[in-house]
Amino acid sequence: MFGIYKKKRLAVTTVVYWFLLCYIVAALAWWYIELWNLNEANFAIKEGMLNPSANDYRQQLDNLLSQRSRKIAQFASEGITFLAVTIVAAIFVYRSVKKQITLNAQQQNFMMAVTHELKTPIAVTKLNLETLRRHRLDTTQVDNIIGKTLEETNRLNDLCNNILLSSQLEAGSFQLTSEKLSLNDVVNESAGEFARRFQKRDIRKVMNEELYVSGDSLMLRLAINNLLENALKYSQPAAAVEIRTARNGNNCVIEVADTGSGIPDAEKKKIFDKFYRIGNENTRNTKGTGLGLYLTRKIIEDHGGSIYVRDNQPSGVVFVIEIPEINHER
Ligand code: ADP
């Protein structure tokens, strides 16, 4: 729905813009022709006033001709400058408006997604608690319901953390702590948490030597959690997800690989934008807010690192994080 709305507004803006720009260029061309004609008429009058039999006729005519050329050069340079400034300004304004419209549509998308994402866990939790109160259930059933309720509250917790954090990080009001961290410990904690939450999924770890980074363990775990969550979300339930650590020069590398739906090359950069989700609200069947990767990149960059995504073989993607290693002996 918002995709169509955005396209319509963008189409109207584009038409209005092209119309205005064409009008300005046409007015400019008209103005140039008018000035040219005036100049020619002026020249003709002045030339008519010259006396051909006068001694200095040749010199006066030369003066008039050079005056005419100077005027033409002046109109041309003024016109070209004005045209160039107009076009640059039009491109600048058009790009800003386009960006603003896209951001507005993404924010509306986000509000819809968030409302849905908030309502579902709350509704499920409420229903589960009411079931527990009304019915006498055996221990297995109670465990089952509590497990599902916890899963929903965890999702709710993640969502709230993501929303809060992105606004705090943006406002610069969140201070990252900086301590020496074992990367393997951070990865183990994240992978362990997901293994508990998604007991039926195959989450594999490949870690060799100890690697140390300087940073905020909570934030790094959140970044890794977002990647693991996506890897599980965008691949088949039976498919394995792998998390690996390694060293690359002076950097520590964390890779999260899946064999899921993959990401088209044209989307590989955009997915890190705020609120960006591939496809539109009607075709998407996964839940999300488009905040996870934005936040992940922000956290990694605040740790002096970088993140990118590449294709996995035979399918899926690998998200690659690189963070400077500390205590690295060259
Ligand atoms: P969310 O998952 O909440 O939509 P993210 O910021 O985490 O938001 O991801 C942005 C988009 O990138 C997702 O909507 C999805 O289309 C795409 N994406 C992220 N991770 C993967 C993945 N592992 N496989 C396929 N697509 C992915």
Residues whose N, C-alpha, C, O or C-beta is under 5 A from the ligand:
A	BS01	ADP	N230 A231 Y234 G260 S261 G262 I263 I271 Y276 R277 I278 K287 G288 T289 G290 L291 G292 L293 Y294
